[in-house]
Amino acid sequence: MSIATVCEAAIATGKVLQKLLPDQLSAKEQELLRSASADGLIHLRYDDLAGKHVATSTREFSDDDAAITESYLHAFVQICDCGLVTHQKESVFRLSHKGFGIARKLKNGTSGHDGL
């Protein structure tokens, strides 16, 4: 199943409507969301050295250690599966309304749920 399909299925099945608190996310999931909090853009990229990896407008989540790169890719799939990300086109993704809400709470150091 493609990552785009995971995002679309999460939205279609109502996962985005489930309550999710920032502290229920892993450290890497939180890190990705904080990094994307300004413009919401997340890209899947591929290069010969890093392989497939996740990037935001401010950071490339790749590492010489392939296990670390894969852990960020896994975190990205998880936030997609929670309905926090929508597929835009090709390898471009964007935070959903709920994703923006949680990402900005994480960026600002606040917690809790206010209906986003």
Phi, psi and omega in degrees: 000133181285160179295323177301319179294322177300314179299311182296320180294322179297317179292314184296326183269003175085011179300331180295339181275346179289144177289131179221121179264147180307325183284357175273356182263149177291166180299319180290322175299316178297318180298316177299315181296316178301318182295329182265002190296334183286302183249353176078359185277135174227133182241144166264125183237160176222132169218163186297327182275312185270342185073206178285132178207169181260144177217151171243182179295340184247352186202143170262124180264066176229156185212157175300331177274110183302331180295324178291316177302315179295327180294325176287324176296318176298317179299321178297315178300321181295318180288332172296314183293340177273357181082019182270353184224141174243151178274129179265297177193150178043247183255020182253129179234160179219147176300142174282177177305312179296321179298316176300316181301312180291318181300317182287329173296317178296316181298322182272357179077019178258163178224177180105181184227126180240029177092001178286000000 
